[in-house]
């Protein structure tokens, strides 16, 4: 049984506890799902999460605000039950994050569709030549009669190929580097948008390279003002980066649960593995890393929910520590399972594949170290 004592920490309000209990029951009844056809599984999960009412937390319309503690609790719980369910939920939030925070009422009409599970969203920022270095974005947006001509390529786009709507970032040239970027709302059926390649990774998720050639978006597709794209992207990541740590936390908790069950059941030389001091030391380290990660994740979420304009440092610490710690916890769970730990399809083997990408996307671990260092040097 997963340790849920953290729900009694002072970071949470009664509504968070009620939601967490209800979501746990929903997950037990509906997850995991068959991942055989990843595209179909993601579409089905989005529909299920929408029907269950969970996607209403993924966006914020007029008069609402994103509650980061709720986002983190949902991602942690979903990840513990099914990594693909966490992915499906997270992308509805990240994909529409710019619209939630900066969108016009007309643009926010998409939120009704993504929050109900009717439409799938995606966040198109990364390019072949600019991953962590957003300022190096090469995709261009040029003013033409009636709107914007978008030319360029995006890659490693989660939900690429199955999304109904993307938020895409392009260079509009108001200033050099990061100050010359803008954000646009891009429906998937717009002429000139091509899914150039589907990408396969160690933990199957729908990913793609997108190519935009001769693509024209209307004037009203611009999110915020010209030149505000970098600010918009960083504001979105400021909210959702902590939730990546929460997903890692969910993976780590599941790994510890699986390890505990294994060492209690497995016997060696007439005694349970759990009785060996070395094994107990490993379990203690795993529990310690999980609690430390949870404290950092929910501190960052609490600070943001309590009115902080930015939580760049707190979110960077949460994502960095939680993802790195989860990798170590899951690796030890695999080790404690012995040969069964690397059997394809086993829970800990699946967790091992799921966790690796979290140390890269939404700012790789070394990027988070740079962010933290700059925050204490300034």
N, C-alpha and C positions, 0 to 999 in steps of 0.2 A: 504494500500500500504506500503510495507516494506521500511524502511528508508535506502536509498542508498547514503546518503551524505558522508559516510565514504570513498567512492571511490575518493573523492577530496583531501583526506589526502596526505601528501608528501611522504608516503611510496610507492606510486604506480607510474608506468610509463604509457604512453599512451597505450601501448600494453596490459597492465592489464585491463584497462578500456574497451577497445574494446572486449577483450575476455569475460569479465564479462557480457557485454550487450548481446553478441551473445549467451552465455550460458543461460542467463535468458530466452531469446526467445525460445531456444531449450527445456528448462525445461517446459515452459508453454505448448508447443506443445506435449510433450511426457510423462510427469509425472503428477501424480503418476501412478504406474502400479499395477496390481492385485497381492497381496501377498499370495493368497490362497495356491499355491504350491511354497514354498520358494526356493527350489532348481531350479525349472524352472524359477522363477522370476529373480533369480540372474544370471543364464545363459543368459536369455534374456536381462537383463540390461547390462551385459558385452558386448554382441553383439551390442546393441544399442549405448552404449558409444563409442565402437570402430568404428562403422560406422559413428558416428557423429564427429569423430576426437578428442574427448576429452581425450581418453586414451593415445594419443601420449605424453601428459604431465606427465603421470604416471611413466615414466622411462627415462633413459638417456643412449644413446649408446656412442660409441667412438666419442670424439670431442664435446659432449654435456654435459650439467650439469642440474641437477634438479633445477627448479626455485620454491622456497618454497612459495613465494607470490602467484604464480599461483596455486599451490597445495591447498593452504589455501582458495583462492577465489572459486575454484571449489568445494571443500568440503563444504564450507559454503553455497553456492548456492544450491547444490544438497540436502543437509540436510534440507534446508528450504522447499524443495518441496517433498522429499521422502527419508526417512531414509535408506531404502534398496538400493536406488541408490547411496547414499553416501558410504555405506558399500561396494558395488560392485566396485566403483572407488578406494576407499582407499586401498582395499586389492590387487588390481593390482599393486599399487605403493609400499606398504609395502612388499608384497610378493617377488617382484623383486628388492627391495631396495639394497640388498647386491650385486646383479648382476650389477645393475646400477653403484654402487660406486666402486666395487672391482673385477667384473667379467672379465674373459678373453674374447677375441673376439668370441671364440667358444661358451662360456657360454651365451654371450649376443645375440646369435642368437635366444634365447628364447624371448628376448625383442620384436622382430618383431612380434611375435605371441601374446604376452600379450598386446602390445600397439595397436594392430589391433582388439583385442577382440576375436581372434581365440582361445586363450588358457587362462585358469584361473590359477592364482598363489596364493600361500599361504606361510605364515611365521611360521615355526614350532620351537618355542623356549620353550614354557611353558611345564612343566612336573607336574605330580601329587605331587611331593615333592619339586618343585622349580618353583614358580611363579615370584614374584619380585626378589627373590634371584637367579639370573642367575648363580652365582658361584657354586650353589649346583646342577647343571645339572648332571644327572646320566647316561644318554644315552651315550654309548661308541662307538668309532670308532677305530678299530684295523687294522693296516696294514696287508694285506694278499697278496698273489701273484695276481697281476693284479689290485689291488685297496684297498678298505676299507670295512671291515665287520662292519655293523652298527647294534647295539642291544640296544633296549630300548623302551620307551613309551613317547609320547607327548600328551597333552590334551588341551582342550579349543582352538583348532586350527580353526581359522576362515577360511572358505571355505574348511574345512576338509570334505572329501567325494565327493566333486565336482571339486576340483582343478586338473589341469593337471600337475602341477609342484610345488614342495615345496623347500624352503630353510630350511634345518634342521641343528641344532647345536648339536654337540656331543663332548664328552670328549676324546681327543687324548693323554692327559697326559704329555705334555711337561713340565708342572709345576703344582703345586697344585692350587686348586680353579679356579678363573676366567682366569688365565694365561694358563690353559691347555685345552682350548676349541677350536674347529675348526668349520667352516661352510662348508656345502656341498649342491650341487644342486641335487635334488632328483626327477626324473620323477615319476608320480603317478603310472605308469604301471610296475615299477621295481618289480621283484620277491622278496617276503619276506616282503612287505609292506601291512599291513592290516588295514582297517578302523574298529577298535574294537567296537566303540560305537558312535552313533549320539547323540548329546546333545541338549536338548530343554531348551530355556531360555525365559524370560518374553517378550522380543522383538524378535520374531522369525528371526533367522539368521542361515545359514548353519555352524554348529560347530561340531567337532568330536574329539574323542580320536584315535590316530594312534598308532599302534604297529609295531615295526620293529624287525623281528626275522630272523636271518640268511640272512640278506639283504646285498648284496655286490654292492657297487658303484665303478665305475672305478676311476683310479687315477685322471683323469681330472675333476672329480666332485668336487674336493676340490676348494673352493673359497678363494683366497688369499693364505696365507701360514699357515702351521700347527701352532696352538697356537694363531692365530689371531682372533678366533671366537668371543671372548668377545668384542674386539675392533670393529669388524665388526658390531656386534649386536648393540652396543651403538652408532656407527656412523649412522646406519640406524634410530634408535630411535631419535637421535639428529635432523634428518631431519623431520621425520614424527610425532613426538610428538606435535609439534606446530599445525599440521593439525587436531589433535584430538580436540584441543581447537577451531579450526575453525568450525568443525562440530557441536560442542556444541553451538557455536555462531549462527549457522544457525537454530538449534532447538529453541534457545531462541528468535530469531527474529520472527520466525513463531508463537511462543507462545504469544508474545506481540501483533502481528497483530490480532490473534484470540481474545485476551482479549479486545483489543480496539474495535473491531467490536461488541463484546458481550455487553460491558458496554454502548456503544452508542445506541444499539437497545433495551436492556432490561430496563424496567421501574419498579420502585418501589415507591409506595405512590405518584404517579402522576408525577414523574420526572425520567429522565434517570439515571442509575447507575453512568454514567460518571460525573454527576453534584455533586455527594457526595464527600466531601473533603477527607474522608478516602480512597475512591477508587482512587482519584487523587493522593494521597500519595503513594499508592501501584504502580500505573502506573509510577510515577516518579522514584521510587526505581528500578523498572524493567528496565526502559530506562537507568538509571545510571549504573547498573550492565552490561548491554549490551555494552555500550560505553567503559567502563573500560576494559572489556574482549577483545573487538576489538583492543584497543590500545596495550594490552599486546601481543595478537596473532600476529598482523602485525608488531610490533616492532621486535619480535623474528624472523619472516620470513625475514624482511628487513635486519637485522644484518647478518643472514646466507647468504642471497643473495649477500651481499656486501663484502663477502670474509672471514668472521670469520671461523676459523678452527673448532671451537666447539661453540655451543650456549646452553650448558647444563643448565645453570642457567636460561637464558631467556625462553627456551622451557619449563622448569619445571614450571616457574611462569605462562606462558601462559596456559599450560594444566591444572594446578591446579585451577587457578582462573576462567578460562572460564567454566570448567565443573561444578565446585561447584556453580558458579553464575547462570549457565543455569538451574541447578536443582531447585534453588530458584525461578527463573523467571517462570519456567514451573509450579511449585507447586502453585504459586500465580495465574497463568492463570486458573488452574483447580479450585481453590477456587472461583475465580470471575465468573466461569461458573455454580457454584452451582451443583446441581444434574447432570446436563448435562455433567459436567466435568469428571465424573467417568463412563459415559455411554460407554460401550465397542465399539470401532470403531470410537469414536469421535476424532477429530484432537488432542485436548489437552491430551486426555487419551493416545493416541498413542505416543505422545511426552513424556509423563511421563514414559512410559515403555522404550522408546528409550534412554533417557538420562542416565538412571541409570548405565549402563555398562561402560559408558565413564569415570566415576570416578574410575574405576577399571583397565581396560586394558591399556596396554603400560605404566605401572607404576601407581599404585594406588595413591590416593591423599596423603596419609601419606608418601609414598615413595618420592613423589615430595617435601614434606616439608623437609624431610631429605636431599635431594639433594640441596635444596636452603640453608638450614642452613649450610651445609658443605661448600658451595661456599662462604659464608660470614665469616665463621670462619677461613678459610685458608688464 
